[in-house]
Structure formats: structure tokens, C-alpha cells
Amino acid sequence: MKAIRKNKEIKKAVFNFNAVFIEEIDGGYSVSVPSLPGSFSQGDNFEEAVKNTKEAIILYLEEEPGVLSNPRREFMAPVAV
């Protein structure tokens, strides 16, 4: 992420991504980030899953920086079956 220096103050850009957390039967969480194809993570508890997901997003953006120039609209909606 790029730091922006303004008036001797450093500001960092913050990007928000939706992440889908699935509680696993054996414990822990599996996580996917739909707007970053192939981006998955996990953790033994929710806090670890969040931390690992942040790391996975940062690594993804380092490899695919163009993703930020083409944001996709993303939302969740209930689907009755």
C-alpha cells in the first residue's frame, strides 16, 4: 500500500473487502474474498482468521495491483429456496 505524505503526516490508503467466513464443523474458520478470485484463508478462531485474511489480501494485492483500478460492485442478498 502506498503511503501519502502531506504536511509531515503520513497517511495510508485503506481498502475494504468483503470476506465470507464459514465456521468449520471441526472448529476454526475458512475464509474467501469473492472480489479477489482464488483468495482464501483460514484460522483456528475468528481473530486468527481475520488476521490471516488481511495478510492474504495484502499478498494478493502485491501480486495483482491492477485489481484496485477495476473495483467490482459486490453485495450479499438472501436467496429463498
WOFENRA-V517046 format. One record per pair of residues at least 4 apart in sequence whose C-alpha atoms are under 8 Angstrom apart, sorted by the first residue. I is the first residue (numbers start at 1). GAP is how many residues later the second one is. D is the distance in Angstrom with one decimal. If there is no record, write none. Layout:
i:I gap:GAP d:D
i:I gap:GAP d:D
//
This chain:
i:1 gap:11 d:7.0
i:1 gap:12 d:6.7
i:2 gap:10 d:6.3
i:2 gap:11 d:6.6
i:3 gap:7 d:6.3
i:3 gap:8 d:5.6
i:3 gap:9 d:4.6
i:3 gap:10 d:6.9
i:4 gap:6 d:5.6
i:4 gap:7 d:5.1
i:4 gap:8 d:6.1
i:4 gap:9 d:7.8
i:5 gap:4 d:5.7
i:5 gap:5 d:4.6
i:5 gap:6 d:6.3
i:6 gap:4 d:6.4
i:6 gap:5 d:7.6
i:17 gap:16 d:7.1
i:17 gap:18 d:7.4
i:18 gap:15 d:6.2
i:18 gap:16 d:7.2
i:18 gap:17 d:7.6
i:18 gap:56 d:7.9
i:19 gap:12 d:6.5
i:19 gap:13 d:5.7
i:19 gap:14 d:4.6
i:19 gap:15 d:6.9
i:20 gap:11 d:5.4
i:20 gap:12 d:5.3
i:20 gap:13 d:6.3
i:20 gap:14 d:7.7
i:21 gap:8 d:6.2
i:21 gap:9 d:5.8
i:21 gap:10 d:4.6
i:21 gap:11 d:6.9
i:22 gap:7 d:5.4
i:22 gap:8 d:5.2
i:22 gap:9 d:6.3
i:23 gap:4 d:6.8
i:23 gap:5 d:6.0
i:23 gap:6 d:4.6
i:23 gap:7 d:6.6
i:24 gap:4 d:5.6
i:24 gap:5 d:5.5
i:24 gap:6 d:6.8
i:27 gap:17 d:6.7
i:27 gap:18 d:7.6
i:28 gap:14 d:7.3
i:28 gap:15 d:5.5
i:28 gap:16 d:4.0
i:28 gap:17 d:4.9
i:28 gap:18 d:7.1
i:28 gap:21 d:7.9
i:29 gap:13 d:5.4
i:29 gap:14 d:5.4
i:29 gap:15 d:6.4
i:29 gap:16 d:6.4
i:29 gap:17 d:6.6
i:29 gap:20 d:6.3
i:30 gap:10 d:7.5
i:30 gap:11 d:6.0
i:30 gap:12 d:4.4
i:30 gap:13 d:6.8
i:30 gap:19 d:7.4
i:31 gap:9 d:5.5
i:31 gap:10 d:5.0
i:31 gap:11 d:5.5
i:31 gap:18 d:7.2
i:31 gap:22 d:7.1
i:32 gap:6 d:7.9
i:32 gap:7 d:5.9
i:32 gap:8 d:4.5
i:32 gap:9 d:6.4
i:33 gap:4 d:7.2
i:33 gap:5 d:8.0
i:33 gap:6 d:5.7
i:33 gap:7 d:6.5
i:34 gap:5 d:7.6
i:35 gap:37 d:6.9
i:35 gap:39 d:7.5
i:36 gap:21 d:8.0
i:36 gap:24 d:7.6
i:36 gap:31 d:7.8
i:39 gap:17 d:6.9
i:39 gap:18 d:7.2
i:39 gap:21 d:7.2
i:40 gap:13 d:7.4
i:40 gap:16 d:7.3
i:41 gap:8 d:6.9
i:41 gap:11 d:6.3
i:41 gap:12 d:5.5
i:41 gap:15 d:6.7
i:42 gap:6 d:7.7
i:42 gap:7 d:5.0
i:42 gap:10 d:6.7
i:42 gap:11 d:7.2
i:43 gap:4 d:7.7
i:43 gap:5 d:4.9
i:43 gap:6 d:3.9
i:43 gap:7 d:7.7
i:43 gap:9 d:6.8
i:44 gap:4 d:6.4
i:44 gap:5 d:6.9
i:45 gap:4 d:6.1
i:46 gap:4 d:6.2
i:47 gap:4 d:6.3
i:48 gap:4 d:6.0
i:49 gap:4 d:5.9
i:50 gap:4 d:6.2
i:51 gap:4 d:6.5
i:52 gap:4 d:6.2
i:53 gap:4 d:6.1
i:54 gap:4 d:6.3
i:55 gap:4 d:6.2
i:56 gap:4 d:6.1
i:57 gap:4 d:6.1
i:58 gap:4 d:6.2
i:59 gap:4 d:6.5
i:60 gap:4 d:5.9
i:60 gap:5 d:8.0
i:61 gap:4 d:4.9
i:61 gap:6 d:7.2
i:61 gap:7 d:7.9
i:65 gap:4 d:7.9
i:66 gap:4 d:7.0
i:67 gap:4 d:6.7
//
